[in-house]
Amino acid sequence: MSFIDTLKRSLGFDEESREPVTDYADDILENDFYIAPEQPFYEIILIRPRTADDMDYVFDQIVEENNPVIVDLGFLENEGPDGFQMAGKKIKILRKEHKAEAISLCKGSEKNMIILTPSRIKIIKKG
């Protein structure tokens, strides 16, 4: 059975006569309709946080807006342990309590980039 045959059958067409079995199928075929995704697009935020407020913004983007965020923690890491530890705690909360994913993209002397995604967005890491 082809995809088209399966689709016609699911809309209520009889396979033998190719006529609609129910009035519901007529309504579907006569009226235009579309299926809209729950969220039509995602914004991907790129940020280099410098303060706790910047990390709160990252947190809100992931938890409330469901947007992935690429974070460069290089500034916080180079400025001292307090800001960097605060960022690490927020990322840990995102991962444990909100099931966010965090994957390191690159780490160097000036950059420490991580992508953080909400639980509904899956990142697949390939070879």
N, C-alpha and C positions, 0 to 999 in steps of 0.2 A: 504494500500500500504506500503510495507516494505522500509527500507532505501535503500537497493540495487536497488529496482525497481525505486525509486525516482532518485537515482544517474544515473541509465541507461537512464532514460527518459531525464534527464538534459544534458546528453552527446549526445543525438540525436538518441537513439534507439527507434524503434517503439515497443510498448508494445505487440502487437499481434505476429509479425513475428520475433522479437528479432534481426532484422537486422538493421544496421545503416541507418538512414534516410539521413544523409548528409556525404559528403566526409570529413568534418571537424572532425567527430567522428572517422573516420579511422586514421586520422593524430594523434589525441590525443592518441588512443590506441596503435599505432605502435611506437610512440616516447616516450622515458623516459622523464619525467619532474618532477620538484618538486617546491614547494612553499617555499621560504625562508622568514623567519620573517624579519621585518624591522630592528630590533635590536636583534641579536640572544641571547644575555644574558645581564644581568645587573650586574654591580659590585656594591656591597654594601660596602660603605666606612665607617670605624669606626675611628673617630678622636676625640682627646681631644685638642681643639684649645687653643693656648696660646697667639696668637697675632692677629692683624687685618688681616694680610696676610693669616693666617690659616682660618679665616672666609671667606675671598675672595675665597679661594680654595673650601670651602664648597659651596659657592654661585655658582661658576663656574661648579662644579660637578652636581648640581641640574639643573641649567638653560641651560648650554651648552651640557653637556654629558648625561643628563637624567638619572643619577644614584641616587639612594636613599643613604642617609647619616645618620648614627647614630652619634650624636654629644653628647659628655659629656662636659657640660658647667661648671662642678664643679670647675675646675681650675680658670676660669674667674670669677666665682661667689665668690670664696674665696680670690682672689687677690684684689678685690675692685670693686666699682660700675662702673667705666669708661669702662672697658673691657666688663663687663657683659651687660651694657646698649647698647654698640655698637653691641654686638651679638644679643641682642633683637631687635634692629632696623633692622638689616639685615634679621632676620627671619620674621619680620613684612612685609618687602618689598617682600620677597619671597612669602608670603601668599597672599598679596593684589595684587601685580602686575603680579606675575607669577603663581598664583593659586596653589602653592605648599601646601602640607598637612604637618602639624606639630603635632605630638602626643607625649606627655610625657610618657616615659617608666618607669622611676623611679626617685625619688628625695630623697636624704639623705644628711648627713653632708658632705660627700666627693664626691658624685655623683649627677649629674642633667642631666639625659640622655633623649634626644629627638630624635625621628626619623623624618627626613625631606624627603619628596618624591616629585618628579616632578608631575605635574598635570596628566600625562598619566598613572601614577601608583596609583592605589587605594588601600588604607589600610582599611581593614574591621575589626572593633573592635567588638569582640563577648564577651558576658557576663562574 
